[in-house]
Amino acid sequence: MFGLTLLSGFLRLCFYLLNQDTFALSSFENIALAFVHGIRFDLVSIMLLLSPWLLVAMPMYVFRWNKLLLFSSRAYLLFASLLVIALNLMDSVYFPFTGRRSGMEVLSFASDLQDQTVQLMMQYWYMIVIGLVILIASQYFLQPALGRTKSNSRWYLRFTYCLILVLVTAALGRGSTGPKQLKPIHAFSWPEASVGNLVLNTPFMLMRQRQRSLDKVDYFSDDRQAYEALGRAVPTQSKAPTKDNVVLIILESFSMEYLNLKDNPQNYAPFLQTLMVKGWSLTRPTPMAAAQLMHCHQSLPACPTLPKPLMSARHIRAVT
């Protein structure tokens, strides 16, 4: 556990070095305190990650199945290290696009990641190399320590050790001695909210953050019941439109140097450039902040919408 804690601390350092612009306004003291506070979250995530293996390893320890215990310990340590390294490094690259540690919401676009696996591996090959180097170095120091642990005590003493280990695991897994267990929001309470993402780690977010979903509620079985409840007559069925559908794309916070047809034909958005050439485009940006919102709410109610936007990122918001 001590080795995995050091590994998590080193991965937090990698996260900070890759995203230090985000924490540029934080003082050195708060950065250092964030690393210290992060140990608490590292211990919780490690205990939650090791708890399934501990339940399986306890009978092996009590009945002295030493060879099986050693083999399973080394295999699970390799798996746990690989999982911790992969999740934290991938989130270090993904963090600039979201501004937050990834949680259960990543499962919603897991299928998209599968389709782009080869492209992502080619683009971020250097992160794969860094991850492999960290994994090999960690196993070089952690694996030999497992073979040094031996116990010649009687079975009831080993059983007592296991019970104590269960209590310690439960206490560390909660991360708190109070009535409430440790939650991601606690990372933003100390030393300051701006370094909360540095305090957290991605395995903790995935294991402790619940995936929230809104349940659809149908108050009426069909439109007729809704009109009857409002006391209005049911409108007649309108004919299908004979003209082509119109797609309205609104780009917010999209700088024009990324989309310039004259000076830069090979721009960063070739698909949008094709649409602008074939369609009707307004290249004069709308004023920022409140003025943007006033223009949008007047035009969007008349436009049909999709369940989800075609594009959604930190610097792009497109409404179709």
C-alpha positions as CSV (number, residue, x, y, z in Angstrom):
1,M,0.0,0.0,0.0
2,F,2.9,2.3,0.8
3,G,4.3,1.8,-2.7
4,L,1.0,2.4,-4.4
5,T,0.7,5.6,-2.4
6,L,4.1,6.8,-3.6
7,L,3.0,5.9,-7.1
8,S,-0.2,7.9,-6.8
9,G,1.8,10.9,-5.5
10,F,4.2,10.7,-8.5
11,L,1.2,10.6,-10.9
12,R,-0.2,13.7,-9.2
13,L,3.1,15.4,-10.0
14,C,2.8,14.3,-13.6
15,F,-0.8,15.7,-13.7
16,Y,0.5,19.0,-12.3
17,L,3.3,19.3,-14.8
18,L,1.0,18.6,-17.7
19,N,-1.6,21.1,-16.5
20,Q,0.4,23.6,-14.6
21,D,-1.1,26.5,-16.5
22,T,-4.5,25.7,-14.8
23,F,-2.8,26.2,-11.4
24,A,-0.6,29.2,-12.3
25,L,-2.5,31.6,-10.0
26,S,-2.2,29.3,-7.0
27,S,0.7,29.9,-4.6
28,F,3.5,27.4,-4.0
29,E,2.2,26.9,-0.5
30,N,-1.2,25.9,-1.6
31,I,0.2,23.6,-4.3
32,A,2.3,21.9,-1.7
33,L,-0.7,21.5,0.6
34,A,-2.7,20.1,-2.2
35,F,-0.1,17.3,-2.6
36,V,-0.3,16.6,1.1
37,H,-4.1,16.6,1.1
38,G,-4.1,14.3,-1.9
39,I,-2.5,11.5,0.2
40,R,-5.8,11.2,2.0
41,F,-7.7,10.6,-1.3
42,D,-4.9,8.3,-2.5
43,L,-5.2,6.1,0.5
44,V,-9.0,5.8,0.1
45,S,-8.7,4.9,-3.6
46,I,-6.0,2.4,-2.9
47,M,-8.0,0.6,-0.2
48,L,-11.1,0.5,-2.4
49,L,-9.0,-0.9,-5.2
50,L,-7.3,-3.5,-3.0
51,S,-10.3,-4.6,-0.9
52,P,-11.6,-7.2,-3.4
53,W,-8.1,-8.9,-3.5
54,L,-7.8,-8.7,0.3
55,L,-11.0,-10.7,0.7
56,V,-9.6,-13.4,-1.6
57,A,-6.1,-13.4,-0.1
58,M,-7.1,-13.7,3.5
59,P,-7.9,-17.5,3.3
60,M,-4.6,-18.0,1.5
61,Y,-2.8,-16.2,4.3
62,V,-4.6,-18.0,7.1
63,F,-4.1,-21.5,5.7
64,R,-0.5,-20.8,4.5
65,W,-1.1,-21.2,0.8
66,N,2.1,-19.2,0.3
67,K,2.8,-19.9,-3.4
68,L,-0.7,-19.2,-4.5
69,L,-0.7,-16.1,-2.2
70,L,2.5,-14.8,-3.7
71,F,1.4,-15.4,-7.3
72,S,-2.0,-13.7,-6.8
73,S,-0.4,-10.8,-4.9
74,R,2.1,-10.1,-7.7
75,A,-0.6,-10.4,-10.4
76,Y,-3.1,-8.1,-8.6
77,L,-0.3,-5.6,-7.8
78,L,0.5,-5.4,-11.5
79,F,-3.2,-5.0,-12.4
80,A,-3.7,-2.3,-9.7
81,S,-0.6,-0.4,-10.8
82,L,-1.5,-0.5,-14.5
83,L,-5.1,0.7,-13.7
84,V,-3.9,3.6,-11.5
85,I,-1.2,4.7,-14.0
86,A,-3.5,4.4,-17.1
87,L,-6.5,6.3,-15.5
88,N,-4.4,9.1,-14.1
89,L,-2.3,9.7,-17.3
90,M,-5.3,9.6,-19.6
91,D,-7.1,12.1,-17.4
92,S,-4.1,14.3,-17.4
93,V,-4.5,14.6,-21.2
94,Y,-8.3,14.9,-21.1
95,F,-8.4,17.5,-18.2
96,P,-7.6,20.6,-20.4
97,F,-10.8,19.9,-22.4
98,T,-13.1,19.6,-19.4
99,G,-11.4,21.5,-16.6
100,R,-12.3,18.8,-14.1
101,R,-11.4,15.3,-13.0
102,S,-13.2,12.6,-15.0
103,G,-15.9,10.5,-13.3
104,M,-18.6,8.1,-14.3
105,E,-19.7,10.4,-17.1
106,V,-16.9,9.0,-19.3
107,L,-18.9,5.8,-19.6
108,S,-21.4,7.8,-21.7
109,F,-19.0,8.1,-24.6
110,A,-17.0,4.9,-24.2
111,S,-18.2,3.7,-27.6
112,D,-16.8,6.8,-29.2
113,L,-13.4,6.1,-27.6
114,Q,-13.4,2.6,-29.0
115,D,-14.0,3.9,-32.5
116,Q,-11.1,6.3,-32.1
117,T,-8.7,4.0,-30.2
118,V,-6.1,3.8,-33.0
119,Q,-6.2,7.5,-33.7
120,L,-5.8,8.4,-30.1
121,M,-2.9,6.0,-29.7
122,M,-1.1,7.6,-32.6
123,Q,-1.7,11.1,-31.4
124,Y,-0.7,10.4,-27.7
125,W,1.9,7.8,-28.3
126,Y,4.3,9.6,-25.9
127,M,1.9,9.1,-23.0
128,I,1.9,5.4,-23.7
129,V,5.7,5.4,-23.5
130,I,5.6,7.4,-20.3
131,G,3.0,5.0,-18.8
132,L,5.1,2.0,-19.7
133,V,8.2,3.5,-18.2
134,I,6.4,4.3,-14.9
135,L,4.8,0.8,-14.8
136,I,8.1,-1.0,-15.3
137,A,9.9,1.2,-12.8
138,S,7.1,0.8,-10.2
139,Q,7.1,-3.0,-10.6
140,Y,10.9,-3.1,-10.3
141,F,10.7,-1.6,-6.8
142,L,7.3,-3.1,-5.6
143,Q,7.4,-6.7,-6.8
144,P,10.5,-7.8,-4.8
145,A,8.9,-6.5,-1.6
146,L,6.1,-9.1,-1.8
147,G,8.5,-12.0,-1.6
148,R,10.0,-10.7,1.7
149,T,6.8,-11.0,3.6
150,K,6.6,-14.3,5.5
151,S,4.6,-15.4,8.6
152,N,5.4,-18.3,10.9
153,S,2.8,-17.5,13.5
154,R,-0.1,-19.8,14.4
155,W,-3.3,-19.8,12.5
156,Y,-5.4,-18.0,15.1
157,L,-2.9,-15.2,15.2
158,R,-3.0,-14.9,11.4
159,F,-6.8,-14.9,11.6
160,T,-6.6,-12.1,14.1
161,Y,-4.3,-10.1,11.8
162,C,-6.9,-10.5,9.1
163,L,-9.7,-9.2,11.3
164,I,-7.6,-6.2,12.2
165,L,-6.8,-5.7,8.5
166,V,-10.5,-5.7,7.7
167,L,-11.2,-3.0,10.2
168,V,-8.3,-0.9,9.0
169,T,-9.4,-1.3,5.4
170,A,-12.9,-0.3,6.2
171,A,-11.7,2.8,8.1
172,L,-9.3,3.9,5.4
173,G,-11.8,3.1,2.7
174,R,-14.3,5.6,4.2
175,G,-11.6,8.3,4.5
176,S,-13.3,9.8,7.5
177,T,-14.0,9.1,11.1
178,G,-17.2,11.1,11.0
179,P,-20.7,10.0,10.0
180,K,-20.0,10.9,6.3
181,Q,-17.5,9.3,4.1
182,L,-15.0,11.2,2.0
183,K,-16.5,12.7,-1.2
184,P,-15.0,14.5,-4.1
185,I,-16.4,17.8,-2.9
186,H,-14.1,17.7,0.2
187,A,-11.1,18.1,-2.1
188,F,-12.1,21.7,-2.8
189,S,-12.5,22.7,0.8
190,W,-8.8,22.8,1.7
191,P,-6.3,24.4,1.0
192,E,-8.4,26.3,-1.6
193,A,-11.0,25.5,-4.2
194,S,-8.7,26.3,-7.2
195,V,-6.4,23.3,-6.5
196,G,-9.2,20.8,-5.8
197,N,-8.6,18.9,-9.0
198,L,-5.0,18.5,-8.1
199,V,-6.0,17.0,-4.7
200,L,-8.3,14.4,-6.4
201,N,-7.2,11.4,-8.4
202,T,-9.1,9.8,-11.2
203,P,-9.6,6.3,-9.6
204,F,-11.2,7.9,-6.6
205,M,-13.6,9.8,-8.8
206,L,-14.6,6.6,-10.7
207,M,-15.1,4.6,-7.5
208,R,-16.8,7.2,-5.4
209,Q,-18.8,9.4,-7.9
210,R,-22.2,8.0,-8.7
211,Q,-23.5,8.3,-12.2
212,R,-26.6,10.4,-12.1
213,S,-29.3,10.1,-14.7
214,L,-32.7,11.9,-15.0
215,D,-35.7,9.6,-15.2
216,K,-38.1,10.6,-17.9
217,V,-41.6,11.3,-16.5
218,D,-44.6,11.1,-18.8
219,Y,-47.6,13.0,-17.3
220,F,-49.8,12.2,-20.3
221,S,-49.9,9.2,-22.5
222,D,-50.4,11.2,-25.6
223,D,-50.8,14.8,-26.8
224,R,-54.6,14.5,-26.7
225,Q,-54.7,14.1,-22.9
226,A,-52.4,17.2,-22.6
227,Y,-54.7,19.3,-24.7
228,E,-57.7,18.1,-22.8
229,A,-56.0,19.0,-19.5
230,L,-55.4,22.5,-20.8
231,G,-59.0,22.8,-22.0
232,R,-57.9,23.3,-25.6
233,A,-59.0,21.7,-28.8
234,V,-56.7,19.1,-30.4
235,P,-55.1,20.6,-33.5
236,T,-55.5,18.9,-36.8
237,Q,-52.6,17.0,-38.2
238,S,-50.4,19.3,-40.3
239,K,-48.9,18.3,-43.6
240,A,-45.3,17.3,-43.8
241,P,-43.0,20.1,-45.0
242,T,-42.3,20.0,-48.7
243,K,-39.1,22.1,-48.5
244,D,-35.8,20.9,-47.3
245,N,-34.9,21.0,-43.6
246,V,-32.7,23.9,-42.4
247,V,-29.8,23.2,-40.0
248,L,-28.6,26.2,-37.9
249,I,-25.1,25.9,-36.4
250,I,-24.2,28.5,-33.8
251,L,-20.5,28.6,-32.7
252,E,-19.7,30.2,-29.4
253,S,-16.1,31.2,-28.4
254,F,-14.8,30.0,-31.8
255,S,-12.1,32.4,-32.9
256,M,-12.2,33.4,-36.6
257,E,-8.5,32.6,-37.1
258,Y,-9.5,29.0,-36.9
259,L,-12.1,29.4,-39.6
260,N,-10.9,31.7,-42.3
261,L,-11.8,30.9,-45.9
262,K,-9.6,33.5,-47.7
263,D,-6.4,33.8,-45.8
264,N,-6.2,30.2,-44.5
265,P,-7.9,27.7,-46.8
266,Q,-6.4,24.8,-44.9
267,N,-7.9,25.7,-41.6
268,Y,-8.6,23.7,-38.4
269,A,-12.2,22.9,-39.3
270,P,-12.4,21.6,-42.9
271,F,-15.9,20.1,-42.3
272,L,-17.3,23.5,-41.2
273,Q,-15.5,25.2,-44.1
274,T,-17.3,22.9,-46.5
275,L,-20.7,23.8,-45.0
276,M,-19.9,27.5,-45.1
277,V,-18.9,27.3,-48.8
278,K,-22.1,25.4,-49.7
279,G,-24.4,27.2,-47.4
280,W,-25.1,30.7,-46.0
281,S,-22.6,31.9,-43.3
282,L,-22.4,34.9,-41.1
283,T,-18.8,35.6,-40.4
284,R,-19.2,38.6,-38.1
285,P,-18.9,37.5,-34.5
286,T,-21.7,38.2,-32.1
287,P,-20.9,40.3,-29.0
288,M,-19.9,38.3,-26.0
289,A,-21.7,37.5,-22.7
290,A,-25.2,38.9,-22.2
291,A,-25.6,40.1,-25.8
292,Q,-25.0,36.6,-27.1
293,L,-27.6,35.1,-24.8
294,M,-30.2,37.7,-25.9
295,H,-29.6,36.8,-29.5
296,C,-29.7,33.1,-29.0
297,H,-33.0,32.8,-27.1
298,Q,-34.8,34.8,-29.8
299,S,-33.7,32.5,-32.6
300,L,-33.5,29.0,-31.1
301,P,-37.2,28.4,-30.2
302,A,-38.1,28.4,-33.9
303,C,-35.5,25.8,-34.8
304,P,-35.8,22.1,-34.4
305,T,-33.2,20.5,-32.1
306,L,-31.5,17.2,-31.7
307,P,-31.4,15.4,-28.3
308,K,-27.7,16.1,-28.0
309,P,-25.4,18.7,-29.7
310,L,-23.3,17.5,-32.6
311,M,-20.2,19.0,-31.0
312,S,-19.5,19.6,-27.3
313,A,-16.1,20.7,-26.0
314,R,-14.5,23.3,-23.7
315,H,-14.1,26.0,-26.4
316,I,-16.9,25.0,-28.8
317,R,-20.6,24.9,-28.3
318,A,-22.7,24.1,-31.3
319,V,-26.5,24.0,-31.4
320,T,-28.2,22.2,-34.2
